[in-house]
């Protein structure tokens, strides 16, 4: 987690003078997936939302956000 958060900090600080870096999976989306697998749905939802700000309408980020939102609702249900 610490390494992934460090990578996100670096990626967020990169200039886009020549366009965004070519990566297979946006960092915030990857962190959201990891948090969701760890059962930390609310945190995951926030990361997927951040990913969608940077890559609007990305299907995997949208799906992850929906899954995280559903999991967060289940966490609140007794």
N, C-alpha and C positions, 0 to 999 in steps of 0.2 A: 504494500500500500504506500509506504513512504517513497519508494522509488517511482511508482506511478504518479504520485502527487508532484514529485520533483520534475518529472518529464512534462507534466501539464503546465507547471509554472514556466518552464523553459519555452514550451510551445506557445503559450499565451503571450510571452514577451517577444516573440519573433516578429520582425517587420514583414509586411506583405508587399514590399517594393516590386517583387517579381512574381507575385501570386502566392497563394498558400503552398506550404510544403506538400509534396506528394506522399501521402501516407495511406495505408490500407484501411485503417480504422481511426476515426477521430479520438483523441485522448480522453475527452470527457465521456464519450460513449463507452469506451473500454472500461473506465473507472465505474461508470454506472452498472455495467454488466457484472463487474467483480463485486460491487456492493450489493447488488441484487442477489447474487449467489450466496453472499454471506448473511442474508436475511436483514439487510439494512435498507429497506425499501424506500423510506423517506429521503435518505441521502442519495440513493440511486436515482430517484425521480428528479432531484435537483440537478444531478449531473447530466441526465438525459435532456432535461430542459435546456441546460447550458449548451449541450451538443447541438440541439435544434436551433439555437440562436446563431451558431456558426455555420451549420449546414442544414438550412431549412428544408423540411419535407424529406429528409433522408429516411427511407423506410425502416432501416434497422433501429435508428434512434427513436422514431415514432413508436415502433413496436415495443422497444424497451421502456419508454415512458409510460405506455399503456399498462404493461406488465407491472411496473413499479407502482403505479397508481393503484392498481387492483390489489397488489400485495399490501400496500399501506392501508387500504380500507379494511382488509382482512385482519391486519394487526390491531386495528381499533375495535373490531367486533369481538365482544366477549365470548 
